[in-house]
């Protein structure tokens, strides 16, 4: 497939990424200088049986809300939270100091949930008379799957105000997210949905499909989700007929619907409310409809109400430990520093179903959610550690600002909208992402975008010892670790990662799935000691389109690689590819672009791994990859042979491991 047009959008894409990543140097919070007035730090207690009028200094008479702790604590104080469900957004009145941090923590053995959702009750069965009334506004509601479900006694409704924007509505039954009624019915796992593809005759903004059997006009005004190549987008149906729908504008970036390649789904019509786990919301009538096998009031039905569980945008030197988040998240600010999130269990961190930002704006559409979803760590020297994060329309974690850290986290089932959001979205610079286990993501496990931060000296990122699998679920031209576009990365290192078993759901073209992908002119990277398997394009892919792939060191990787746009004069000067094991597609003639490739073991030689079938890529005693490598200090040290080994594991050295250390 031709990619020659991609340079046209690279600058716009980079601009969008820079905007979402921009931060500011840490500044003094107005409350940070408040002195700690007591001789000894105070521990306050919070419990669901408490009252905010209590002194809160013992577990017998605790505060009722975490916010009360946040109102009274000064540097050095601790808020100990007993088991309970806390429906609030905690906004600290002041920060701690480096010597005297403020701490919010679950009591020993406590099950503490900060809940962004609230319960909804008062459901009544929808009747035939209700269908008649609904059909006065939407005549297609009559004689539909919805009306059949009503007749069968499966549809209930209640009055509730969820705002005017349906794309932000999120509904849960017994702590599991329901899905908005749509066609085709996707199932309740949005990272493994049933997919429908545009058929023959599709073009421009029109989707043709013989399976579109609803009557003419049925889909008018519906919302459309489309996905093709690396672009997920949303739009509105302008007109519809049996066998086709026409959108108000063609999907951005590619500006067309591609037969048998563009996947799509349609929502916003009550006629599709006919399957378990579905809901429909009418913002005009302020009424929520749900499909159920019994009365929803027999269950716990909740709706999302609060985006943030802890709003730390004005806080520094603050620790949150051992707390669960449900349907909410935590965010620090550009001036935050010294914040630690430890042992957080977060589910349903962020939600949205709108993607497209401007009808033809490619950059801000594909980067939807990158900078503002998941756990958001902005500022400097903040960290998230030992946490379990899952189920987000966007990121698991967003690292913004500079010198922030994500380590020893388990992140899965995120980016279910399939944008450039990721398990961990890295922006800014000087960030550290190590020893994380990331699996089942819509696009990439780690999306690495290097940007400067106003007022701070930039430095390199470190992405190391991560285990990433199940990527490329909903988007292609991607990798477990993806980085783009046209940035000089100051020696940022991507090393000692295990990148394996991508799992695209699409049955269309599966172009561009690799372990590490330096796309559209990334330069001054060190990509070393990574291991991958199951990747169509190998463990490493370099694409020099646009500004060229310059000054990259690609050393001692196992699993092969692919090279694009590195052969034109000056297109890959300074790039060195050495000591790698596996086939290298696109290598022939690449030296014309300036790159140097040597000491690599290609597919013609069996490297004799210990157990390739079992994915143990250490070298056996008789491996020809021993004692033949080019020495690269700091990359391939540790071999017991006189010369280094090829590949990611040095012979005789202890085997390194990746992933969260639990």
GIMO-V796755 format. One record per run of one state. SS is the DSSP state (@ for helix, = for strand, . for the rest). FROM is the first residue (numbers start at 0). LEN is the number of residues. If there is no record, write none. Layout:
ss->SS from->FROM len->LEN
ss->SS from->FROM len->LEN
This chain:
ss->. from->0 len->6
ss->@ from->6 len->15
ss->. from->21 len->2
ss->= from->23 len->1
ss->. from->24 len->18
ss->= from->42 len->4
ss->. from->46 len->16
ss->= from->62 len->1
ss->. from->63 len->2
ss->@ from->65 len->7
ss->. from->72 len->5
ss->= from->77 len->4
ss->. from->81 len->2
ss->= from->83 len->3
ss->. from->86 len->3
ss->= from->89 len->2
ss->. from->91 len->10
ss->= from->101 len->5
ss->. from->106 len->5
ss->= from->111 len->4
ss->. from->115 len->1
ss->= from->116 len->3
ss->. from->119 len->4
ss->= from->123 len->2
ss->. from->125 len->2
ss->@ from->127 len->10
ss->. from->137 len->1
ss->@ from->138 len->3
ss->. from->141 len->3
ss->@ from->144 len->7
ss->. from->151 len->3
ss->= from->154 len->5
ss->. from->159 len->6
ss->@ from->165 len->3
ss->. from->168 len->2
ss->= from->170 len->3
ss->. from->173 len->2
ss->= from->175 len->2
ss->. from->177 len->1
ss->= from->178 len->2
ss->. from->180 len->1
ss->= from->181 len->2
ss->. from->183 len->12
ss->= from->195 len->2
ss->. from->197 len->5
ss->= from->202 len->1
ss->. from->203 len->2
ss->= from->205 len->3
ss->. from->208 len->14
ss->= from->222 len->6
ss->. from->228 len->2
ss->= from->230 len->11
ss->. from->241 len->2
ss->= from->243 len->4
ss->. from->247 len->15
ss->= from->262 len->5
ss->. from->267 len->2
ss->@ from->269 len->3
ss->. from->272 len->5
ss->= from->277 len->5
ss->. from->282 len->4
ss->= from->286 len->5
ss->. from->291 len->4
ss->@ from->295 len->3
ss->. from->298 len->2
ss->= from->300 len->4
ss->. from->304 len->3
ss->= from->307 len->5
ss->. from->312 len->5
ss->= from->317 len->4
ss->. from->321 len->2
ss->= from->323 len->3
ss->. from->326 len->2
ss->= from->328 len->4
ss->. from->332 len->4
ss->= from->336 len->1
ss->. from->337 len->2
ss->= from->339 len->3
ss->. from->342 len->2
ss->= from->344 len->3
ss->. from->347 len->14
ss->@ from->361 len->5
ss->. from->366 len->8
ss->= from->374 len->3
ss->. from->377 len->2
ss->= from->379 len->1
ss->. from->380 len->2
ss->= from->382 len->3
ss->. from->385 len->2
ss->= from->387 len->5
ss->. from->392 len->4
ss->= from->396 len->3
ss->. from->399 len->2
ss->= from->401 len->1
ss->. from->402 len->2
ss->= from->404 len->3
ss->. from->407 len->2
ss->= from->409 len->5
ss->. from->414 len->7
ss->= from->421 len->5
ss->. from->426 len->2
ss->= from->428 len->1
ss->. from->429 len->2
ss->= from->431 len->3
ss->. from->434 len->2
ss->= from->436 len->5
ss->. from->441 len->2
ss->= from->443 len->5
ss->. from->448 len->5
ss->= from->453 len->1
ss->. from->454 len->7
ss->= from->461 len->3
ss->. from->464 len->2
ss->= from->466 len->3
ss->. from->469 len->8
ss->= from->477 len->6
ss->. from->483 len->4
ss->= from->487 len->8
ss->. from->495 len->2
ss->= from->497 len->3
ss->. from->500 len->12
ss->= from->512 len->6
ss->. from->518 len->4
ss->= from->522 len->6
ss->. from->528 len->2
ss->= from->530 len->3
ss->. from->533 len->6
ss->= from->539 len->4
ss->. from->543 len->9
ss->= from->552 len->3
ss->. from->555 len->2
ss->= from->557 len->1
ss->. from->558 len->2
ss->= from->560 len->4
ss->. from->564 len->11
ss->= from->575 len->3
ss->. from->578 len->2
ss->= from->580 len->1
ss->. from->581 len->2
ss->= from->583 len->2
ss->. from->585 len->4
ss->@ from->589 len->4
ss->. from->593 len->2
ss->= from->595 len->3
ss->. from->598 len->2
ss->= from->600 len->1
ss->. from->601 len->7
ss->= from->608 len->3
ss->. from->611 len->4
ss->= from->615 len->4
ss->. from->619 len->43
